Amino acid sequence: MLLNGKRALILGVVNERSIAYGIARQFRDHGARLGFTYAADPIKKRLEPICAELGGELLAPCNVTADEEIATLVETVEKRWGGVDVLVHSIAYANREDLKGRFIDTSRDGFALALDVSAFSLVALCKAFEPLLAPDASVMTLSYYGAGKVVANYNAMGVAKAALECCVRYLAVDLGARGVRINAISAGPVKTMAATAIGGFKTILSRIEEHAPLRRNITIEDVGKAALYLASDLSHGTTGECLFVDSGYNIMGV
Ligand SMILES: NC(=O)c1ccc[n+]([C@@H]2O[C@H](COP(=O)([O-])OP(=O)(O)OC[C@H]3O[C@@H](n4cnc5c(N)ncnc54)[C@H](O)[C@@H]3O)[C@@H](O)[C@H]2O)c1
């Protein structure tokens, strides 16, 4: 039991295919107390049975583009738990038209939206939750290979992920003064609701099977296990890092 009694707030489960669901299962299996959030009311219904299945103690709304919703979430969590040991940010969004075609066509609004939801929200959450984070708390977020390399159609989201990974490094310094750690997991492609918005996603999946050292696509369980390492004392000396869980694809050259 690596997380016995730890209070883990998980943002980003929308269904059983969500990467955050794979993370939540590992945390539950290792004794964590779980709390979940949903972005909008229609998602709440879908999340209730998942929250019940995983023994979640808290289910609260939080659209991360709204500061007042983040503030209300902090109040709810403080009342219920008094603090947080693990914070999981597994959230991203870009308009469908910004996930296909030429990157050069990205609109100002589409660019700002992708960066706001997918990168700035991590900063806003860290600031809002800072007073609640336990001295040895662990924060984590989800990134993708497209942060550092050009992936067809990933476009605005690639820029958002680059910003997100950079935010992790800057936040690591601010939070580290209190012993709080923050890291990113760069996950290989997984067929989730968010991924279906990316043009040509099937091609990306088959490329991993053909070219990654492990010659298979990763699962949300694989990501969950890496998240368990980052959430637990096993990664006590690690912060500001980006851990690839991608069957080794990122190491490949020609
Ligand atoms: N699926 C992949 O191939 C893959 C690979 C690497 C990284 N990631 C990242 O993993 C994270 C989780 O995505 P996923 O693939 O599990 O898909 P998902 O669709 O299951 O999860 C995305 C989540 O983001 C939430 N969200 C979107 N806009 C929001 C907002 N304004 N406020 C609050 N929540 C909001 C959705 O409600 C959903 O719960 C994302 O950051 C994604 O970029 C995914």
The ligand as an SDF file (V2000), in Angstrom:
LIG
                    3D

 44 48  0  0  0  0  0  0  0  0999 V2000
   -5.1310    9.9660  -25.0280 N   0  0  0  0  0  0  0  0  0  0  0  0
   -3.8830   10.2000  -25.4040 C   0  0  0  0  0  0  0  0  0  0  0  0
   -3.4090    9.6960  -26.4250 O   0  0  0  0  0  0  0  0  0  0  0  0
   -3.0120   11.0860  -24.5630 C   0  0  0  0  0  0  0  0  0  0  0  0
   -1.6170   10.9800  -24.6900 C   0  0  0  0  0  0  0  0  0  0  0  0
   -0.8070   11.8160  -23.9130 C   0  0  0  0  0  0  0  0  0  0  0  0
   -1.3900   12.7300  -23.0550 C   0  0  0  0  0  0  0  0  0  0  0  0
   -2.7690   12.8060  -22.9640 N   0  0  0  0  0  0  0  0  0  0  0  0
   -3.3330   13.7800  -22.0490 C   0  0  0  0  0  0  0  0  0  0  0  0
   -4.0000   13.1120  -20.9970 O   0  0  0  0  0  0  0  0  0  0  0  0
   -4.9430   14.0120  -20.4190 C   0  0  0  0  0  0  0  0  0  0  0  0
   -6.2720   13.3080  -20.2680 C   0  0  0  0  0  0  0  0  0  0  0  0
   -6.8420   13.0430  -21.5370 O   0  0  0  0  0  0  0  0  0  0  0  0
   -7.4590   11.6340  -21.9420 P   0  0  0  0  0  0  0  0  0  0  0  0
   -6.7610   11.1920  -23.1590 O   0  0  0  0  0  0  0  0  0  0  0  0
   -7.5610   10.7490  -20.7670 O   0  0  0  0  0  0  0  0  0  0  0  0
   -8.9240   12.0500  -22.4520 O   0  0  0  0  0  0  0  0  0  0  0  0
  -10.3290   12.2370  -21.6720 P   0  0  0  0  0  0  0  0  0  0  0  0
  -11.2490   12.7860  -22.7010 O   0  0  0  0  0  0  0  0  0  0  0  0
  -10.7190   10.9810  -21.0190 O   0  0  0  0  0  0  0  0  0  0  0  0
   -9.9870   13.3240  -20.5620 O   0  0  0  0  0  0  0  0  0  0  0  0
   -9.8850   14.6960  -20.8450 C   0  0  0  0  0  0  0  0  0  0  0  0
  -10.5080   15.4150  -19.6660 C   0  0  0  0  0  0  0  0  0  0  0  0
  -10.3560   16.8250  -19.7870 O   0  0  0  0  0  0  0  0  0  0  0  0
  -11.5220   17.3890  -19.2100 C   0  0  0  0  0  0  0  0  0  0  0  0
  -11.6820   18.7850  -19.5750 N   0  0  0  0  0  0  0  0  0  0  0  0
  -11.6890   19.3490  -20.8110 C   0  0  0  0  0  0  0  0  0  0  0  0
  -11.9330   20.6760  -20.7140 N   0  0  0  0  0  0  0  0  0  0  0  0
  -12.0670   20.9540  -19.3730 C   0  0  0  0  0  0  0  0  0  0  0  0
  -12.3350   22.1300  -18.6300 C   0  0  0  0  0  0  0  0  0  0  0  0
  -12.5070   23.3170  -19.2340 N   0  0  0  0  0  0  0  0  0  0  0  0
  -12.4010   22.0280  -17.2840 N   0  0  0  0  0  0  0  0  0  0  0  0
  -12.2110   20.8430  -16.6600 C   0  0  0  0  0  0  0  0  0  0  0  0
  -11.9680   19.6930  -17.3070 N   0  0  0  0  0  0  0  0  0  0  0  0
  -11.8960   19.7450  -18.6590 C   0  0  0  0  0  0  0  0  0  0  0  0
  -12.6300   16.5000  -19.7780 C   0  0  0  0  0  0  0  0  0  0  0  0
  -13.8490   16.6840  -19.0830 O   0  0  0  0  0  0  0  0  0  0  0  0
  -12.0200   15.1440  -19.5550 C   0  0  0  0  0  0  0  0  0  0  0  0
  -12.3300   14.6580  -18.2710 O   0  0  0  0  0  0  0  0  0  0  0  0
   -4.9710   15.2350  -21.3380 C   0  0  0  0  0  0  0  0  0  0  0  0
   -4.1200   16.2290  -20.8120 O   0  0  0  0  0  0  0  0  0  0  0  0
   -4.3860   14.6860  -22.6240 C   0  0  0  0  0  0  0  0  0  0  0  0
   -3.8310   15.6990  -23.4440 O   0  0  0  0  0  0  0  0  0  0  0  0
   -3.5710   11.9910  -23.6930 C   0  0  0  0  0  0  0  0  0  0  0  0
  1  2  1  0
  2  3  2  0
  2  4  1  0
  4  5  1  0
  4 44  2  0
  5  6  2  0
  6  7  1  0
  7  8  2  0
  8  9  1  0
  8 44  1  0
  9 10  1  0
  9 42  1  0
 10 11  1  0
 11 12  1  0
 11 40  1  0
 12 13  1  0
 13 14  1  0
 14 15  2  0
 14 16  1  0
 14 17  1  0
 17 18  1  0
 18 19  2  0
 18 20  1  0
 18 21  1  0
 21 22  1  0
 22 23  1  0
 23 24  1  0
 23 38  1  0
 24 25  1  0
 25 26  1  0
 25 36  1  0
 26 27  1  0
 26 35  1  0
 27 28  2  0
 28 29  1  0
 29 30  1  0
 29 35  2  0
 30 31  1  0
 30 32  2  0
 32 33  1  0
 33 34  2  0
 34 35  1  0
 36 37  1  0
 36 38  1  0
 38 39  1  0
 40 41  1  0
 40 42  1  0
 42 43  1  0
M  CHG  2   8   1  16  -1
M  END
$$$$
